[in-house]
Amino acid sequence: MEQLKTRSVLLLEDEPIIAMDVKYWLRDAGFEIAGSFCSYVNALEWLKSEEANADIAVLDIVLRDRDCLSVAQILQERGIPFIVDAAGTNDPDFHNPVFANSKWLSKPSDLVDVVTKTLLTHRQALTSA
């Protein structure tokens, strides 16, 4: 698989055990965690800061304090690809146009492989455009 020079991930996950596991898998695969948040409010605050920078994001679509639609819109505006974990939603038809080009995780999945492939695909699309 092609090597990635920069590999930073923004993680939004409101289940602490799942977040710990995902961070472990990503770090073990060589990714850097740019930010990890369990709430919409904290993620939005981070995205508004100057330190906010990630190559890709993994979003739990429904967090405890609200859904991540606004976060996804900001990521889309910045050209940051994101992967959606829709396991937390009670509505399997939750589809907003902002999510149209994102990769949706199905359980179980090899998250690290999905993150890497999505990032590579995104970079290849940018270089061929």
Backbone atoms as SQL, in Angstrom:
CREATE TABLE atoms (id INTEGER PRIMARY KEY, chain TEXT, resi INTEGER, resn TEXT, atom TEXT, x REAL, y REAL, z REAL);
INSERT INTO atoms VALUES
  (1, 'A', 1, 'MET', 'N', 0.848, -1.187, 0.000),
  (2, 'A', 1, 'MET', 'CA', 0.000, 0.000, 0.000),
  (3, 'A', 1, 'MET', 'C', 0.888, 1.244, 0.000),
  (4, 'A', 2, 'GLU', 'N', 0.463, 2.272, -0.709),
  (5, 'A', 2, 'GLU', 'CA', 1.213, 3.527, -0.788),
  (6, 'A', 2, 'GLU', 'C', 1.410, 4.126, 0.596),
  (7, 'A', 3, 'GLN', 'N', 2.601, 4.694, 0.813),
  (8, 'A', 3, 'GLN', 'CA', 2.890, 5.330, 2.099),
  (9, 'A', 3, 'GLN', 'C', 2.230, 6.711, 2.163),
  (10, 'A', 4, 'LEU', 'N', 1.744, 7.071, 3.317),
  (11, 'A', 4, 'LEU', 'CA', 1.151, 8.379, 3.539),
  (12, 'A', 4, 'LEU', 'C', 2.147, 9.234, 4.298),
  (13, 'A', 5, 'LYS', 'N', 2.390, 10.448, 3.821),
  (14, 'A', 5, 'LYS', 'CA', 3.337, 11.328, 4.509),
  (15, 'A', 5, 'LYS', 'C', 2.722, 11.895, 5.774),
  (16, 'A', 6, 'THR', 'N', 1.551, 12.459, 5.663),
  (17, 'A', 6, 'THR', 'CA', 0.867, 13.026, 6.819),
  (18, 'A', 6, 'THR', 'C', -0.366, 12.183, 7.072),
  (19, 'A', 7, 'ARG', 'N', -0.541, 11.799, 8.306),
  (20, 'A', 7, 'ARG', 'CA', -1.624, 10.872, 8.613),
  (21, 'A', 7, 'ARG', 'C', -2.291, 11.261, 9.923),
  (22, 'A', 8, 'SER', 'N', -2.923, 12.386, 9.963),
  (23, 'A', 8, 'SER', 'CA', -3.566, 12.805, 11.207),
  (24, 'A', 8, 'SER', 'C', -5.082, 12.618, 11.102),
  (25, 'A', 9, 'VAL', 'N', -5.663, 12.170, 12.204),
  (26, 'A', 9, 'VAL', 'CA', -7.080, 11.817, 12.229),
  (27, 'A', 9, 'VAL', 'C', -7.805, 12.598, 13.323),
  (28, 'A', 10, 'LEU', 'N', -8.953, 13.142, 12.967),
  (29, 'A', 10, 'LEU', 'CA', -9.881, 13.722, 13.932),
  (30, 'A', 10, 'LEU', 'C', -10.889, 12.631, 14.254),
  (31, 'A', 11, 'LEU', 'N', -11.103, 12.370, 15.536),
  (32, 'A', 11, 'LEU', 'CA', -12.028, 11.323, 15.951),
  (33, 'A', 11, 'LEU', 'C', -13.150, 11.917, 16.792),
  (34, 'A', 12, 'LEU', 'N', -14.387, 11.657, 16.390),
  (35, 'A', 12, 'LEU', 'CA', -15.563, 12.012, 17.182),
  (36, 'A', 12, 'LEU', 'C', -16.248, 10.713, 17.572),
  (37, 'A', 13, 'GLU', 'N', -16.199, 10.407, 18.839),
  (38, 'A', 13, 'GLU', 'CA', -16.803, 9.169, 19.358),
  (39, 'A', 13, 'GLU', 'C', -17.201, 9.413, 20.805),
  (40, 'A', 14, 'ASP', 'N', -18.477, 9.169, 21.122),
  (41, 'A', 14, 'ASP', 'CA', -18.947, 9.452, 22.476),
  (42, 'A', 14, 'ASP', 'C', -18.917, 8.251, 23.410),
  (43, 'A', 15, 'GLU', 'N', -18.540, 7.093, 22.923),
  (44, 'A', 15, 'GLU', 'CA', -18.389, 5.922, 23.782),
  (45, 'A', 15, 'GLU', 'C', -16.914, 5.785, 24.154),
  (46, 'A', 16, 'PRO', 'N', -16.547, 6.014, 25.428),
  (47, 'A', 16, 'PRO', 'CA', -15.140, 6.028, 25.825),
  (48, 'A', 16, 'PRO', 'C', -14.345, 4.775, 25.461),
  (49, 'A', 17, 'ILE', 'N', -14.921, 3.605, 25.645),
  (50, 'A', 17, 'ILE', 'CA', -14.204, 2.366, 25.345),
  (51, 'A', 17, 'ILE', 'C', -13.938, 2.258, 23.846),
  (52, 'A', 18, 'ILE', 'N', -14.943, 2.590, 23.039),
  (53, 'A', 18, 'ILE', 'CA', -14.771, 2.548, 21.585),
  (54, 'A', 18, 'ILE', 'C', -13.719, 3.562, 21.155),
  (55, 'A', 19, 'ALA', 'N', -13.776, 4.770, 21.719),
  (56, 'A', 19, 'ALA', 'CA', -12.789, 5.798, 21.376),
  (57, 'A', 19, 'ALA', 'C', -11.377, 5.331, 21.720),
  (58, 'A', 20, 'MET', 'N', -11.201, 4.712, 22.875),
  (59, 'A', 20, 'MET', 'CA', -9.877, 4.208, 23.263),
  (60, 'A', 20, 'MET', 'C', -9.394, 3.144, 22.280),
  (61, 'A', 21, 'ASP', 'N', -10.281, 2.236, 21.900),
  (62, 'A', 21, 'ASP', 'CA', -9.913, 1.194, 20.949),
  (63, 'A', 21, 'ASP', 'C', -9.531, 1.779, 19.590),
  (64, 'A', 22, 'VAL', 'N', -10.355, 2.686, 19.101),
  (65, 'A', 22, 'VAL', 'CA', -10.095, 3.287, 17.789),
  (66, 'A', 22, 'VAL', 'C', -8.770, 4.042, 17.796),
  (67, 'A', 23, 'LYS', 'N', -8.527, 4.818, 18.848),
  (68, 'A', 23, 'LYS', 'CA', -7.248, 5.536, 18.943),
  (69, 'A', 23, 'LYS', 'C', -6.081, 4.556, 18.971),
  (70, 'A', 24, 'TYR', 'N', -6.232, 3.465, 19.696),
  (71, 'A', 24, 'TYR', 'CA', -5.167, 2.457, 19.763),
  (72, 'A', 24, 'TYR', 'C', -4.899, 1.882, 18.369),
  (73, 'A', 25, 'TRP', 'N', -5.955, 1.479, 17.655),
  (74, 'A', 25, 'TRP', 'CA', -5.795, 0.893, 16.318),
  (75, 'A', 25, 'TRP', 'C', -5.120, 1.877, 15.368),
  (76, 'A', 26, 'LEU', 'N', -5.574, 3.129, 15.411),
  (77, 'A', 26, 'LEU', 'CA', -5.020, 4.128, 14.503),
  (78, 'A', 26, 'LEU', 'C', -3.560, 4.429, 14.825),
  (79, 'A', 27, 'ARG', 'N', -3.259, 4.613, 16.110),
  (80, 'A', 27, 'ARG', 'CA', -1.864, 4.875, 16.496),
  (81, 'A', 27, 'ARG', 'C', -0.963, 3.694, 16.155),
  (82, 'A', 28, 'ASP', 'N', -1.458, 2.496, 16.391),
  (83, 'A', 28, 'ASP', 'CA', -0.689, 1.297, 16.092),
  (84, 'A', 28, 'ASP', 'C', -0.382, 1.199, 14.596),
  (85, 'A', 29, 'ALA', 'N', -1.255, 1.751, 13.770),
  (86, 'A', 29, 'ALA', 'CA', -1.054, 1.750, 12.318),
  (87, 'A', 29, 'ALA', 'C', -0.237, 2.949, 11.846),
  (88, 'A', 30, 'GLY', 'N', 0.199, 3.804, 12.769),
  (89, 'A', 30, 'GLY', 'CA', 1.042, 4.932, 12.407),
  (90, 'A', 30, 'GLY', 'C', 0.333, 6.251, 12.224),
  (91, 'A', 31, 'PHE', 'N', -0.950, 6.294, 12.528),
  (92, 'A', 31, 'PHE', 'CA', -1.683, 7.555, 12.428),
  (93, 'A', 31, 'PHE', 'C', -1.476, 8.391, 13.688),
  (94, 'A', 32, 'GLU', 'N', -1.524, 9.685, 13.525),
  (95, 'A', 32, 'GLU', 'CA', -1.479, 10.623, 14.646),
  (96, 'A', 32, 'GLU', 'C', -2.909, 11.061, 14.929),
  (97, 'A', 33, 'ILE', 'N', -3.282, 11.157, 16.186),
  (98, 'A', 33, 'ILE', 'CA', -4.616, 11.633, 16.559),
  (99, 'A', 33, 'ILE', 'C', -4.545, 13.150, 16.685),
  (100, 'A', 34, 'ALA', 'N', -5.130, 13.840, 15.721),
  (101, 'A', 34, 'ALA', 'CA', -5.119, 15.308, 15.726),
  (102, 'A', 34, 'ALA', 'C', -6.022, 15.851, 16.823),
  (103, 'A', 35, 'GLY', 'N', -7.114, 15.149, 17.063),
  (104, 'A', 35, 'GLY', 'CA', -8.058, 15.533, 18.105),
  (105, 'A', 35, 'GLY', 'C', -9.042, 14.402, 18.307),
  (106, 'A', 36, 'SER', 'N', -9.467, 14.221, 19.538),
  (107, 'A', 36, 'SER', 'CA', -10.447, 13.190, 19.858),
  (108, 'A', 36, 'SER', 'C', -11.483, 13.815, 20.782),
  (109, 'A', 37, 'PHE', 'N', -12.741, 13.754, 20.367),
  (110, 'A', 37, 'PHE', 'CA', -13.797, 14.440, 21.106),
  (111, 'A', 37, 'PHE', 'C', -15.013, 13.554, 21.262),
  (112, 'A', 38, 'CYS', 'N', -15.670, 13.695, 22.410),
  (113, 'A', 38, 'CYS', 'CA', -16.869, 12.908, 22.670),
  (114, 'A', 38, 'CYS', 'C', -18.137, 13.754, 22.561),
  (115, 'A', 39, 'SER', 'N', -17.987, 15.044, 22.284),
  (116, 'A', 39, 'SER', 'CA', -19.170, 15.888, 22.161),
  (117, 'A', 39, 'SER', 'C', -19.052, 16.814, 20.958),
  (118, 'A', 40, 'TYR', 'N', -20.196, 17.139, 20.426),
  (119, 'A', 40, 'TYR', 'CA', -20.298, 18.065, 19.312),
  (120, 'A', 40, 'TYR', 'C', -19.698, 19.423, 19.687),
  (121, 'A', 41, 'VAL', 'N', -20.037, 19.913, 20.871),
  (122, 'A', 41, 'VAL', 'CA', -19.589, 21.234, 21.313),
  (123, 'A', 41, 'VAL', 'C', -18.065, 21.305, 21.350),
  (124, 'A', 42, 'ASN', 'N', -17.417, 20.291, 21.930),
  (125, 'A', 42, 'ASN', 'CA', -15.952, 20.294, 22.011),
  (126, 'A', 42, 'ASN', 'C', -15.306, 20.175, 20.632),
  (127, 'A', 43, 'ALA', 'N', -15.880, 19.355, 19.775),
  (128, 'A', 43, 'ALA', 'CA', -15.345, 19.206, 18.421),
  (129, 'A', 43, 'ALA', 'C', -15.466, 20.516, 17.645),
  (130, 'A', 44, 'LEU', 'N', -16.604, 21.160, 17.756),
  (131, 'A', 44, 'LEU', 'CA', -16.824, 22.424, 17.058),
  (132, 'A', 44, 'LEU', 'C', -15.871, 23.505, 17.574),
  (133, 'A', 45, 'GLU', 'N', -15.671, 23.545, 18.878),
  (134, 'A', 45, 'GLU', 'CA', -14.738, 24.502, 19.478),
  (135, 'A', 45, 'GLU', 'C', -13.321, 24.278, 18.938),
  (136, 'A', 46, 'TRP', 'N', -12.902, 23.011, 18.862),
  (137, 'A', 46, 'TRP', 'CA', -11.573, 22.681, 18.348),
  (138, 'A', 46, 'TRP', 'C', -11.459, 23.088, 16.886),
  (139, 'A', 47, 'LEU', 'N', -12.491, 22.813, 16.098),
  (140, 'A', 47, 'LEU', 'CA', -12.455, 23.155, 14.674),
  (141, 'A', 47, 'LEU', 'C', -12.337, 24.664, 14.438),
  (142, 'A', 48, 'LYS', 'N', -12.806, 25.444, 15.379),
  (143, 'A', 48, 'LYS', 'CA', -12.712, 26.901, 15.260),
  (144, 'A', 48, 'LYS', 'C', -11.351, 27.436, 15.703),
  (145, 'A', 49, 'SER', 'N', -10.540, 26.587, 16.339),
  (146, 'A', 49, 'SER', 'CA', -9.237, 27.023, 16.836),
  (147, 'A', 49, 'SER', 'C', -8.186, 26.971, 15.732),
  (148, 'A', 50, 'GLU', 'N', -7.073, 27.650, 15.961),
  (149, 'A', 50, 'GLU', 'CA', -5.989, 27.672, 14.985),
  (150, 'A', 50, 'GLU', 'C', -5.254, 26.345, 14.907),
  (151, 'A', 51, 'GLU', 'N', -5.318, 25.547, 15.965),
  (152, 'A', 51, 'GLU', 'CA', -4.610, 24.268, 15.987),
  (153, 'A', 51, 'GLU', 'C', -5.357, 23.162, 15.249),
  (154, 'A', 52, 'ALA', 'N', -6.569, 23.432, 14.817),
  (155, 'A', 52, 'ALA', 'CA', -7.393, 22.421, 14.161),
  (156, 'A', 52, 'ALA', 'C', -6.836, 22.082, 12.789),
  (157, 'A', 53, 'ASN', 'N', -6.335, 20.865, 12.668),
  (158, 'A', 53, 'ASN', 'CA', -5.820, 20.396, 11.402),
  (159, 'A', 53, 'ASN', 'C', -5.832, 18.877, 11.410),
  (160, 'A', 54, 'ALA', 'N', -6.455, 18.288, 10.428),
  (161, 'A', 54, 'ALA', 'CA', -6.497, 16.833, 10.304),
  (162, 'A', 54, 'ALA', 'C', -6.552, 16.485, 8.823),
  (163, 'A', 55, 'ASP', 'N', -6.021, 15.318, 8.498),
  (164, 'A', 55, 'ASP', 'CA', -6.069, 14.847, 7.121),
  (165, 'A', 55, 'ASP', 'C', -7.372, 14.124, 6.813),
  (166, 'A', 56, 'ILE', 'N', -7.959, 13.551, 7.852),
  (167, 'A', 56, 'ILE', 'CA', -9.171, 12.762, 7.696),
  (168, 'A', 56, 'ILE', 'C', -9.893, 12.742, 9.043),
  (169, 'A', 57, 'ALA', 'N', -11.183, 12.443, 9.018),
  (170, 'A', 57, 'ALA', 'CA', -11.952, 12.376, 10.262),
  (171, 'A', 57, 'ALA', 'C', -12.792, 11.103, 10.285),
  (172, 'A', 58, 'VAL', 'N', -12.994, 10.589, 11.484),
  (173, 'A', 58, 'VAL', 'CA', -13.903, 9.462, 11.715),
  (174, 'A', 58, 'VAL', 'C', -14.988, 9.997, 12.639),
  (175, 'A', 59, 'LEU', 'N', -16.230, 9.994, 12.156),
  (176, 'A', 59, 'LEU', 'CA', -17.328, 10.619, 12.884),
  (177, 'A', 59, 'LEU', 'C', -18.377, 9.606, 13.319),
  (178, 'A', 60, 'ASP', 'N', -18.658, 9.581, 14.600),
  (179, 'A', 60, 'ASP', 'CA', -19.845, 8.898, 15.104),
  (180, 'A', 60, 'ASP', 'C', -20.974, 9.866, 14.779),
  (181, 'A', 61, 'ILE', 'N', -21.925, 9.458, 13.980),
  (182, 'A', 61, 'ILE', 'CA', -22.906, 10.396, 13.441),
  (183, 'A', 61, 'ILE', 'C', -23.812, 11.011, 14.505),
  (184, 'A', 62, 'VAL', 'N', -24.068, 10.277, 15.584),
  (185, 'A', 62, 'VAL', 'CA', -24.912, 10.811, 16.656),
  (186, 'A', 62, 'VAL', 'C', -24.115, 10.787, 17.959),
  (187, 'A', 63, 'LEU', 'N', -23.807, 11.972, 18.449),
  (188, 'A', 63, 'LEU', 'CA', -23.102, 12.106, 19.718),
  (189, 'A', 63, 'LEU', 'C', -24.117, 12.372, 20.817),
  (190, 'A', 64, 'ARG', 'N', -23.681, 12.363, 22.049),
  (191, 'A', 64, 'ARG', 'CA', -24.626, 12.544, 23.168),
  (192, 'A', 64, 'ARG', 'C', -25.324, 13.894, 23.132),
  (193, 'A', 65, 'ASP', 'N', -24.600, 14.936, 22.697),
  (194, 'A', 65, 'ASP', 'CA', -25.204, 16.269, 22.744),
  (195, 'A', 65, 'ASP', 'C', -25.878, 16.679, 21.435),
  (196, 'A', 66, 'ARG', 'N', -25.653, 15.973, 20.334),
  (197, 'A', 66, 'ARG', 'CA', -26.371, 16.186, 19.069),
  (198, 'A', 66, 'ARG', 'C', -25.665, 15.458, 17.949),
  (199, 'A', 67, 'ASP', 'N', -26.229, 15.521, 16.753),
  (200, 'A', 67, 'ASP', 'CA', -25.588, 14.848, 15.628),
  (201, 'A', 67, 'ASP', 'C', -24.394, 15.676, 15.142),
  (202, 'A', 68, 'CYS', 'N', -23.612, 15.104, 14.264),
  (203, 'A', 68, 'CYS', 'CA', -22.373, 15.760, 13.837),
  (204, 'A', 68, 'CYS', 'C', -22.511, 16.445, 12.479),
  (205, 'A', 69, 'LEU', 'N', -23.705, 16.784, 12.064),
  (206, 'A', 69, 'LEU', 'CA', -23.937, 17.403, 10.764),
  (207, 'A', 69, 'LEU', 'C', -23.120, 18.675, 10.562),
  (208, 'A', 70, 'SER', 'N', -23.123, 19.579, 11.532),
  (209, 'A', 70, 'SER', 'CA', -22.366, 20.837, 11.390),
  (210, 'A', 70, 'SER', 'C', -20.872, 20.581, 11.293),
  (211, 'A', 71, 'VAL', 'N', -20.384, 19.605, 12.047),
  (212, 'A', 71, 'VAL', 'CA', -18.962, 19.246, 11.975),
  (213, 'A', 71, 'VAL', 'C', -18.652, 18.720, 10.582),
  (214, 'A', 72, 'ALA', 'N', -19.517, 17.845, 10.054),
  (215, 'A', 72, 'ALA', 'CA', -19.317, 17.300, 8.706),
  (216, 'A', 72, 'ALA', 'C', -19.317, 18.409, 7.660),
  (217, 'A', 73, 'GLN', 'N', -20.180, 19.407, 7.831),
  (218, 'A', 73, 'GLN', 'CA', -20.222, 20.523, 6.877),
  (219, 'A', 73, 'GLN', 'C', -18.923, 21.317, 6.900),
  (220, 'A', 74, 'ILE', 'N', -18.374, 21.557, 8.080),
  (221, 'A', 74, 'ILE', 'CA', -17.096, 22.273, 8.197),
  (222, 'A', 74, 'ILE', 'C', -15.978, 21.464, 7.545),
  (223, 'A', 75, 'LEU', 'N', -15.951, 20.168, 7.803),
  (224, 'A', 75, 'LEU', 'CA', -14.925, 19.315, 7.210),
  (225, 'A', 75, 'LEU', 'C', -15.037, 19.329, 5.685),
  (226, 'A', 76, 'GLN', 'N', -16.255, 19.250, 5.185),
  (227, 'A', 76, 'GLN', 'CA', -16.466, 19.275, 3.739),
  (228, 'A', 76, 'GLN', 'C', -15.974, 20.599, 3.143),
  (229, 'A', 77, 'GLU', 'N', -16.282, 21.711, 3.799),
  (230, 'A', 77, 'GLU', 'CA', -15.833, 23.025, 3.322),
  (231, 'A', 77, 'GLU', 'C', -14.312, 23.120, 3.276),
  (232, 'A', 78, 'ARG', 'N', -13.648, 22.437, 4.210),
  (233, 'A', 78, 'ARG', 'CA', -12.185, 22.462, 4.275),
  (234, 'A', 78, 'ARG', 'C', -11.530, 21.395, 3.406),
  (235, 'A', 79, 'GLY', 'N', -12.339, 20.574, 2.759),
  (236, 'A', 79, 'GLY', 'CA', -11.803, 19.526, 1.904),
  (237, 'A', 79, 'GLY', 'C', -11.198, 18.362, 2.660),
  (238, 'A', 80, 'ILE', 'N', -11.647, 18.152, 3.887),
  (239, 'A', 80, 'ILE', 'CA', -11.156, 17.048, 4.710),
  (240, 'A', 80, 'ILE', 'C', -12.134, 15.884, 4.578),
  (241, 'A', 81, 'PRO', 'N', -11.676, 14.748, 4.052),
  (242, 'A', 81, 'PRO', 'CA', -12.589, 13.608, 3.914),
  (243, 'A', 81, 'PRO', 'C', -12.944, 13.043, 5.278),
  (244, 'A', 82, 'PHE', 'N', -14.111, 12.431, 5.364),
  (245, 'A', 82, 'PHE', 'CA', -14.507, 11.829, 6.635),
  (246, 'A', 82, 'PHE', 'C', -15.230, 10.521, 6.404),
  (247, 'A', 83, 'ILE', 'N', -15.116, 9.674, 7.405),
  (248, 'A', 83, 'ILE', 'CA', -15.751, 8.370, 7.428),
  (249, 'A', 83, 'ILE', 'C', -16.818, 8.432, 8.511),
  (250, 'A', 84, 'VAL', 'N', -17.981, 7.889, 8.221),
  (251, 'A', 84, 'VAL', 'CA', -19.116, 7.985, 9.130),
  (252, 'A', 84, 'VAL', 'C', -19.423, 6.630, 9.755),
  (253, 'A', 85, 'ASP', 'N', -19.504, 6.617, 11.071),
  (254, 'A', 85, 'ASP', 'CA', -19.963, 5.454, 11.812),
  (255, 'A', 85, 'ASP', 'C', -21.398, 5.752, 12.207),
  (256, 'A', 86, 'ALA', 'N', -22.327, 5.120, 11.534),
  (257, 'A', 86, 'ALA', 'CA', -23.746, 5.396, 11.769),
  (258, 'A', 86, 'ALA', 'C', -24.383, 4.430, 12.751),
  (259, 'A', 87, 'ALA', 'N', -23.576, 3.670, 13.466),
  (260, 'A', 87, 'ALA', 'CA', -24.122, 2.662, 14.388),
  (261, 'A', 87, 'ALA', 'C', -24.971, 3.281, 15.486),
  (262, 'A', 88, 'GLY', 'N', -24.716, 4.524, 15.863),
  (263, 'A', 88, 'GLY', 'CA', -25.441, 5.141, 16.966),
  (264, 'A', 88, 'GLY', 'C', -26.781, 5.735, 16.598),
  (265, 'A', 89, 'THR', 'N', -27.112, 5.782, 15.337),
  (266, 'A', 89, 'THR', 'CA', -28.362, 6.412, 14.950),
  (267, 'A', 89, 'THR', 'C', -29.512, 5.410, 14.949),
  (268, 'A', 90, 'ASN', 'N', -30.668, 5.874, 15.375),
  (269, 'A', 90, 'ASN', 'CA', -31.866, 5.030, 15.341),
  (270, 'A', 90, 'ASN', 'C', -32.533, 5.084, 13.978),
  (271, 'A', 91, 'ASP', 'N', -32.117, 6.001, 13.143),
  (272, 'A', 91, 'ASP', 'CA', -32.709, 6.188, 11.828),
  (273, 'A', 91, 'ASP', 'C', -31.720, 5.741, 10.763),
  (274, 'A', 92, 'PRO', 'N', -31.871, 4.530, 10.223),
  (275, 'A', 92, 'PRO', 'CA', -30.919, 4.057, 9.226),
  (276, 'A', 92, 'PRO', 'C', -30.964, 4.860, 7.930),
  (277, 'A', 93, 'ASP', 'N', -31.996, 5.676, 7.765),
  (278, 'A', 93, 'ASP', 'CA', -32.103, 6.489, 6.555),
  (279, 'A', 93, 'ASP', 'C', -31.578, 7.905, 6.756),
  (280, 'A', 94, 'PHE', 'N', -30.783, 8.141, 7.824),
  (281, 'A', 94, 'PHE', 'CA', -30.233, 9.462, 8.075),
  (282, 'A', 94, 'PHE', 'C', -29.221, 9.773, 6.982),
  (283, 'A', 95, 'HIS', 'N', -29.681, 10.502, 5.985),
  (284, 'A', 95, 'HIS', 'CA', -28.791, 10.867, 4.882),
  (285, 'A', 95, 'HIS', 'C', -29.005, 12.336, 4.552),
  (286, 'A', 96, 'ASN', 'N', -27.963, 13.102, 4.754),
  (287, 'A', 96, 'ASN', 'CA', -27.933, 14.498, 4.398),
  (288, 'A', 96, 'ASN', 'C', -26.954, 14.601, 3.230),
  (289, 'A', 97, 'PRO', 'N', -27.152, 15.515, 2.295),
  (290, 'A', 97, 'PRO', 'CA', -26.227, 15.626, 1.157),
  (291, 'A', 97, 'PRO', 'C', -24.756, 15.779, 1.554),
  (292, 'A', 98, 'VAL', 'N', -24.477, 16.326, 2.735),
  (293, 'A', 98, 'VAL', 'CA', -23.086, 16.495, 3.166),
  (294, 'A', 98, 'VAL', 'C', -22.392, 15.139, 3.325),
  (295, 'A', 99, 'PHE', 'N', -23.163, 14.089, 3.555),
  (296, 'A', 99, 'PHE', 'CA', -22.597, 12.759, 3.745),
  (297, 'A', 99, 'PHE', 'C', -22.526, 11.945, 2.441),
  (298, 'A', 100, 'ALA', 'N', -22.971, 12.519, 1.339),
  (299, 'A', 100, 'ALA', 'CA', -23.087, 11.768, 0.081),
  (300, 'A', 100, 'ALA', 'C', -21.766, 11.173, -0.394),
  (301, 'A', 101, 'ASN', 'N', -20.663, 11.889, -0.236),
  (302, 'A', 101, 'ASN', 'CA', -19.374, 11.408, -0.733),
  (303, 'A', 101, 'ASN', 'C', -18.503, 10.782, 0.346),
  (304, 'A', 102, 'SER', 'N', -19.057, 10.595, 1.516),
  (305, 'A', 102, 'SER', 'CA', -18.259, 10.018, 2.594),
  (306, 'A', 102, 'SER', 'C', -18.391, 8.504, 2.589),
  (307, 'A', 103, 'LYS', 'N', -17.434, 7.854, 3.204),
  (308, 'A', 103, 'LYS', 'CA', -17.452, 6.406, 3.355),
  (309, 'A', 103, 'LYS', 'C', -18.218, 6.083, 4.635),
  (310, 'A', 104, 'TRP', 'N', -19.145, 5.144, 4.554),
  (311, 'A', 104, 'TRP', 'CA', -19.928, 4.724, 5.708),
  (312, 'A', 104, 'TRP', 'C', -19.381, 3.407, 6.212),
  (313, 'A', 105, 'LEU', 'N', -19.132, 3.329, 7.502),
  (314, 'A', 105, 'LEU', 'CA', -18.624, 2.104, 8.100),
  (315, 'A', 105, 'LEU', 'C', -19.759, 1.127, 8.350),
  (316, 'A', 106, 'SER', 'N', -19.475, -0.108, 8.066),
  (317, 'A', 106, 'SER', 'CA', -20.397, -1.163, 8.460),
  (318, 'A', 106, 'SER', 'C', -19.662, -2.015, 9.479),
  (319, 'A', 107, 'LYS', 'N', -20.355, -2.470, 10.453),
  (320, 'A', 107, 'LYS', 'CA', -19.743, -3.255, 11.522),
  (321, 'A', 107, 'LYS', 'C', -19.851, -4.726, 11.191),
  (322, 'A', 108, 'PRO', 'N', -18.847, -5.523, 11.422),
  (323, 'A', 108, 'PRO', 'CA', -17.495, -5.078, 11.771),
  (324, 'A', 108, 'PRO', 'C', -16.745, -4.623, 10.525),
  (325, 'A', 109, 'SER', 'N', -15.742, -3.801, 10.714),
  (326, 'A', 109, 'SER', 'CA', -14.923, -3.351, 9.596),
  (327, 'A', 109, 'SER', 'C', -13.493, -3.176, 10.067),
  (328, 'A', 110, 'ASP', 'N', -12.591, -3.171, 9.128),
  (329, 'A', 110, 'ASP', 'CA', -11.194, -2.913, 9.438),
  (330, 'A', 110, 'ASP', 'C', -11.000, -1.401, 9.326),
  (331, 'A', 111, 'LEU', 'N', -11.195, -0.708, 10.431),
  (332, 'A', 111, 'LEU', 'CA', -11.189, 0.748, 10.446),
  (333, 'A', 111, 'LEU', 'C', -9.898, 1.328, 9.882),
  (334, 'A', 112, 'VAL', 'N', -8.774, 0.800, 10.283),
  (335, 'A', 112, 'VAL', 'CA', -7.494, 1.335, 9.818),
  (336, 'A', 112, 'VAL', 'C', -7.401, 1.231, 8.307),
  (337, 'A', 113, 'ASP', 'N', -7.808, 0.110, 7.750),
  (338, 'A', 113, 'ASP', 'CA', -7.778, -0.075, 6.304),
  (339, 'A', 113, 'ASP', 'C', -8.719, 0.908, 5.619),
  (340, 'A', 114, 'VAL', 'N', -9.911, 1.099, 6.169),
  (341, 'A', 114, 'VAL', 'CA', -10.882, 2.030, 5.601),
  (342, 'A', 114, 'VAL', 'C', -10.341, 3.458, 5.642),
  (343, 'A', 115, 'VAL', 'N', -9.757, 3.860, 6.770),
  (344, 'A', 115, 'VAL', 'CA', -9.185, 5.205, 6.899),
  (345, 'A', 115, 'VAL', 'C', -8.071, 5.401, 5.871),
  (346, 'A', 116, 'THR', 'N', -7.160, 4.446, 5.773),
  (347, 'A', 116, 'THR', 'CA', -6.032, 4.558, 4.850),
  (348, 'A', 116, 'THR', 'C', -6.506, 4.634, 3.406),
  (349, 'A', 117, 'LYS', 'N', -7.398, 3.748, 3.013),
  (350, 'A', 117, 'LYS', 'CA', -7.892, 3.742, 1.630),
  (351, 'A', 117, 'LYS', 'C', -8.652, 5.021, 1.302),
  (352, 'A', 118, 'THR', 'N', -9.453, 5.503, 2.237),
  (353, 'A', 118, 'THR', 'CA', -10.210, 6.738, 2.004),
  (354, 'A', 118, 'THR', 'C', -9.270, 7.919, 1.827),
  (355, 'A', 119, 'LEU', 'N', -8.252, 7.996, 2.669),
  (356, 'A', 119, 'LEU', 'CA', -7.287, 9.086, 2.573),
  (357, 'A', 119, 'LEU', 'C', -6.519, 9.014, 1.260),
  (358, 'A', 120, 'LEU', 'N', -6.088, 7.841, 0.866),
  (359, 'A', 120, 'LEU', 'CA', -5.368, 7.682, -0.401),
  (360, 'A', 120, 'LEU', 'C', -6.254, 8.046, -1.589),
  (361, 'A', 121, 'THR', 'N', -7.498, 7.591, -1.577),
  (362, 'A', 121, 'THR', 'CA', -8.434, 7.906, -2.655),
  (363, 'A', 121, 'THR', 'C', -8.652, 9.405, -2.756),
  (364, 'A', 122, 'HIS', 'N', -8.815, 10.058, -1.603),
  (365, 'A', 122, 'HIS', 'CA', -9.019, 11.507, -1.570),
  (366, 'A', 122, 'HIS', 'C', -7.806, 12.230, -2.154),
  (367, 'A', 123, 'ARG', 'N', -6.612, 11.830, -1.750),
  (368, 'A', 123, 'ARG', 'CA', -5.398, 12.472, -2.260),
  (369, 'A', 123, 'ARG', 'C', -5.241, 12.242, -3.756),
  (370, 'A', 124, 'GLN', 'N', -5.556, 11.050, -4.233),
  (371, 'A', 124, 'GLN', 'CA', -5.442, 10.777, -5.656),
  (372, 'A', 124, 'GLN', 'C', -6.449, 11.614, -6.453),
  (373, 'A', 125, 'ALA', 'N', -7.637, 11.794, -5.898),
  (374, 'A', 125, 'ALA', 'CA', -8.647, 12.624, -6.558),
  (375, 'A', 125, 'ALA', 'C', -8.184, 14.077, -6.643),
  (376, 'A', 126, 'LEU', 'N', -7.514, 14.559, -5.592),
  (377, 'A', 126, 'LEU', 'CA', -7.030, 15.933, -5.598),
  (378, 'A', 126, 'LEU', 'C', -5.896, 16.132, -6.613),
  (379, 'A', 127, 'THR', 'N', -5.022, 15.153, -6.741),
  (380, 'A', 127, 'THR', 'CA', -3.896, 15.302, -7.663),
  (381, 'A', 127, 'THR', 'C', -4.298, 15.112, -9.113),
  (382, 'A', 128, 'SER', 'N', -5.402, 14.408, -9.363),
  (383, 'A', 128, 'SER', 'CA', -5.831, 14.213, -10.755),
  (384, 'A', 128, 'SER', 'C', -6.830, 15.290, -11.197),
  (385, 'A', 129, 'ALA', 'N', -7.265, 16.129, -10.284),
  (386, 'A', 129, 'ALA', 'CA', -8.243, 17.174, -10.628),
  (387, 'A', 129, 'ALA', 'C', -7.570, 18.359, -11.272);
